[in-house]
């Protein structure tokens, strides 16, 4: 009986250890939550319900493809 209890405790600890993910909150899904909240608040104030099919994505920062005058070009 004691060995069954120890095995059950060990299995429980193993399963709960696998379920723990410290980086779960660090996932970047790219959704623009500020825009979603703004649109939802405006819609709510007008008595309209918004149902999102595709959430708006954040735009990435523009890439500087042409170096500025003060930057070396690597040549």
Backbone as ProteinMPNN parsed JSONL, in Angstrom:
{"seq_chain_A": "XXXXXXXXXXXXXXXXXXXXXXXXXXXXXXXXXXXXXXXXXXXXXXXXXXXXXXXXXXXXXXXXXXXXXXXXXXX", "coords_chain_A": {"N_chain_A": [[0.824, -1.193, 0.0], [1.956, 1.211, 0.751], [3.908, 1.573, -1.209], [2.366, 1.953, -3.503], [1.184, 4.375, -2.941], [3.469, 6.031, -2.911], [4.275, 5.803, -5.59], [2.056, 6.962, -6.834], [2.246, 9.58, -5.855], [4.693, 10.295, -6.981], [4.105, 10.15, -9.754], [2.15, 12.133, -9.924], [3.676, 14.399, -9.232], [5.445, 14.397, -11.386], [3.731, 14.82, -13.583], [2.622, 17.351, -12.948], [4.943, 18.852, -12.977], [5.645, 18.792, -15.66], [3.612, 20.268, -16.728], [4.098, 22.834, -15.936], [5.198, 25.877, -17.156], [7.484, 28.257, -17.306], [7.871, 30.244, -19.196], [5.492, 30.825, -20.398], [4.021, 33.206, -20.35], [5.541, 34.833, -21.885], [5.099, 34.617, -24.563], [4.796, 35.981, -27.739], [2.2, 37.028, -29.549], [1.661, 38.872, -31.473], [-0.624, 40.424, -31.649], [-2.381, 43.49, -31.744], [-3.204, 44.724, -28.998], [-3.926, 47.156, -27.88], [-5.253, 48.516, -29.93], [-7.399, 46.77, -30.284], [-8.722, 47.037, -27.813], [-9.415, 49.758, -27.919], [-11.183, 49.867, -30.119], [-13.161, 48.093, -29.22], [-14.096, 49.49, -26.962], [-15.164, 51.854, -28.105], [-17.161, 50.742, -29.703], [-18.748, 49.555, -27.73], [-19.647, 51.827, -26.378], [-21.334, 52.819, -28.273], [-23.287, 50.957, -28.371], [-22.865, 48.637, -29.808], [-21.879, 45.331, -30.646], [-18.767, 43.808, -31.01], [-17.369, 41.245, -32.882], [-14.528, 39.588, -33.223], [-12.94, 38.323, -36.057], [-10.442, 38.149, -37.223], [-7.827, 39.251, -35.441], [-6.357, 42.517, -35.197], [-3.013, 42.984, -36.262], [0.11, 43.943, -34.821], [2.135, 46.403, -36.29], [5.398, 46.03, -37.58], [8.479, 47.704, -36.786], [9.643, 50.182, -39.037], [12.079, 49.345, -41.483], [15.325, 50.554, -41.903], [16.589, 50.874, -44.867], [18.317, 52.332, -46.375], [21.386, 53.649, -45.615], [22.066, 56.272, -43.281], [23.645, 59.526, -43.69], [25.715, 59.781, -41.842], [26.404, 57.185, -41.176], [28.576, 54.363, -41.504], [29.121, 52.551, -44.543], [30.221, 50.08, -44.849], [32.062, 49.572, -46.799]], "CA_chain_A": [[0.0, 0.0, 0.0], [2.835, 2.365, 0.848], [4.59, 1.749, -2.495], [1.388, 2.501, -4.449], [1.058, 5.79, -2.596], [4.683, 6.712, -3.369], [4.22, 5.86, -7.055], [1.032, 7.947, -7.185], [2.809, 10.906, -5.577], [5.725, 10.545, -7.988], [3.45, 10.417, -11.041], [1.515, 13.444, -9.803], [4.734, 15.411, -9.289], [5.968, 14.415, -12.754], [2.736, 15.449, -14.468], [2.527, 18.784, -12.651], [6.2, 19.467, -13.403], [5.603, 18.949, -17.117], [2.616, 21.272, -17.071], [4.599, 24.155, -15.567], [6.001, 26.509, -18.195], [7.754, 29.62, -16.832], [7.895, 31.191, -20.315], [4.177, 30.856, -21.031], [3.565, 34.579, -20.479], [6.446, 35.565, -22.753], [4.78, 34.343, -25.962], [4.357, 37.168, -28.457], [1.296, 36.615, -30.609], [1.619, 39.928, -32.481], [-1.914, 41.115, -31.681], [-2.359, 44.874, -31.277], [-4.239, 44.742, -27.964], [-4.37, 48.533, -27.657], [-6.237, 48.802, -30.974], [-8.575, 45.955, -29.981], [-9.413, 47.659, -26.682], [-9.99, 51.022, -28.375], [-12.346, 49.587, -30.975], [-14.201, 47.501, -28.377], [-14.674, 50.543, -26.11], [-16.001, 52.724, -28.943], [-18.337, 49.967, -30.087], [-19.587, 49.396, -26.546], [-20.293, 53.114, -26.091], [-22.373, 53.025, -29.293], [-24.266, 49.879, -28.273], [-22.575, 47.654, -30.843], [-21.006, 44.255, -30.197], [-17.75, 43.451, -31.99], [-16.901, 39.866, -32.832], [-13.311, 39.584, -34.023], [-12.595, 37.139, -36.837], [-8.981, 38.233, -37.287], [-7.381, 40.369, -34.628], [-5.352, 43.347, -35.872], [-1.629, 42.664, -35.917], [1.002, 45.098, -34.667], [3.065, 46.608, -37.398], [6.786, 46.042, -37.135], [9.164, 48.975, -36.987], [10.165, 50.283, -40.405], [13.49, 48.983, -41.639], [16.104, 51.587, -42.572], [17.364, 50.169, -45.882], [19.343, 53.245, -46.903], [22.11, 54.197, -44.465], [22.12, 57.739, -43.156], [24.92, 60.086, -44.127], [26.753, 59.601, -40.835], [26.67, 55.77, -40.911], [29.473, 53.724, -42.458], [28.446, 51.624, -45.46], [30.879, 48.795, -44.82], [32.979, 49.404, -47.937]], "C_chain_A": [[0.868, 1.256, 0.0], [3.526, 2.63, -0.493], [3.642, 2.324, -3.553], [1.22, 3.992, -4.198], [2.274, 6.584, -3.073], [4.715, 6.838, -4.894], [3.206, 6.914, -7.499], [1.543, 9.366, -6.951], [3.868, 11.258, -6.616], [5.136, 10.882, -9.353], [2.791, 11.792, -11.025], [2.549, 14.565, -9.899], [5.294, 15.524, -10.704], [5.015, 15.124, -13.699], [2.648, 16.946, -14.206], [3.804, 19.509, -13.047], [6.241, 19.691, -14.899], [4.634, 20.046, -17.532], [3.106, 22.686, -16.775], [5.509, 24.689, -16.659], [6.271, 27.951, -17.77], [7.741, 30.664, -17.945], [6.548, 31.329, -20.988], [3.692, 32.291, -21.245], [4.42, 35.37, -21.461], [6.171, 35.337, -24.239], [4.246, 35.617, -26.602], [3.497, 36.735, -29.628], [1.101, 37.688, -31.67], [0.318, 40.696, -32.541], [-1.759, 42.513, -31.093], [-3.494, 45.052, -30.263], [-4.745, 46.15, -27.68], [-5.445, 48.905, -28.685], [-7.527, 48.026, -30.727], [-9.385, 46.607, -28.867], [-10.087, 48.96, -27.094], [-11.252, 50.789, -29.185], [-13.481, 48.989, -30.148], [-14.877, 48.55, -27.502], [-15.577, 51.473, -26.901], [-17.279, 51.999, -29.333], [-19.296, 49.813, -28.923], [-20.328, 50.686, -26.213], [-21.409, 53.415, -27.082], [-23.424, 51.919, -29.286], [-24.086, 48.791, -29.322], [-21.653, 46.591, -30.255], [-20.04, 43.902, -31.329], [-17.38, 41.997, -31.789], [-15.72, 39.772, -33.789], [-13.15, 38.251, -34.746], [-11.081, 37.028, -36.964], [-8.57, 39.467, -36.492], [-6.351, 41.192, -35.401], [-3.956, 43.036, -35.363], [-0.84, 43.957, -35.761], [1.884, 45.195, -35.898], [4.48, 46.634, -36.85], [7.388, 47.414, -37.431], [9.698, 49.027, -38.413], [11.663, 49.998, -40.434], [14.185, 50.082, -42.422], [17.017, 50.893, -43.589], [18.468, 51.039, -46.478], [20.084, 53.837, -45.706], [22.097, 55.725, -44.469], [23.506, 58.226, -43.554], [26.029, 59.826, -43.123], [27.129, 58.152, -40.565], [27.64, 55.205, -41.939], [28.724, 52.702, -43.312], [29.083, 50.253, -45.484], [31.812, 48.564, -45.987], [34.301, 50.05, -47.66]], "O_chain_A": [[0.552, 2.241, -0.668], [3.711, 3.786, -0.873], [4.07, 3.099, -4.407], [1.126, 4.779, -5.14], [2.124, 7.694, -3.584], [5.135, 7.866, -5.424], [3.466, 7.672, -8.433], [1.297, 10.256, -7.766], [3.93, 12.397, -7.078], [5.611, 11.793, -10.031], [2.867, 12.531, -12.007], [2.317, 15.568, -10.575], [5.587, 16.626, -11.169], [5.438, 15.934, -14.523], [2.603, 17.732, -15.152], [3.747, 20.681, -13.419], [6.813, 20.677, -15.362], [4.817, 20.681, -18.571], [2.566, 23.646, -17.325], [6.478, 24.034, -17.044], [5.377, 28.791, -17.864], [7.613, 31.856, -17.664], [6.47, 31.91, -22.07], [3.013, 32.562, -22.235], [4.048, 36.483, -21.832], [6.928, 35.811, -25.086], [3.344, 36.257, -26.062], [3.994, 36.145, -30.587], [0.437, 37.438, -32.675], [0.161, 41.552, -33.412], [-1.092, 42.7, -30.075], [-4.596, 45.472, -30.616], [-5.896, 46.314, -27.275], [-6.439, 49.543, -28.337], [-8.621, 48.552, -30.934], [-10.607, 46.716, -28.972], [-11.208, 49.24, -26.669], [-12.272, 51.44, -28.96], [-14.643, 49.342, -30.352], [-16.093, 48.511, -27.315], [-16.648, 51.846, -26.423], [-18.362, 52.582, -29.296], [-20.51, 49.924, -29.092], [-21.492, 50.653, -25.815], [-22.327, 54.176, -26.774], [-24.348, 51.935, -30.099], [-25.042, 48.104, -29.682], [-20.76, 46.9, -29.467], [-20.457, 43.719, -32.473], [-17.11, 41.563, -30.669], [-15.883, 39.863, -35.006], [-13.214, 37.186, -34.132], [-10.513, 35.945, -36.827], [-8.931, 40.591, -36.841], [-5.564, 40.64, -36.169], [-3.751, 42.847, -34.164], [-1.081, 44.937, -36.466], [2.315, 44.189, -36.461], [4.731, 47.193, -35.782], [6.855, 48.179, -38.234], [10.158, 48.012, -38.938], [12.404, 50.368, -39.522], [13.705, 50.5, -43.476], [18.081, 50.387, -43.233], [19.444, 50.523, -47.024], [19.456, 54.472, -44.857], [22.114, 56.367, -45.519], [24.427, 57.429, -43.733], [27.183, 59.663, -43.52], [28.067, 57.893, -39.811], [27.542, 55.53, -43.123], [27.789, 52.061, -42.832], [28.529, 49.337, -46.092], [32.314, 47.453, -46.153], [35.196, 50.009, -48.504]]}, "name": "protein", "num_of_chains": 1, "seq": "XXXXXXXXXXXXXXXXXXXXXXXXXXXXXXXXXXXXXXXXXXXXXXXXXXXXXXXXXXXXXXXXXXXXXXXXXXX"}
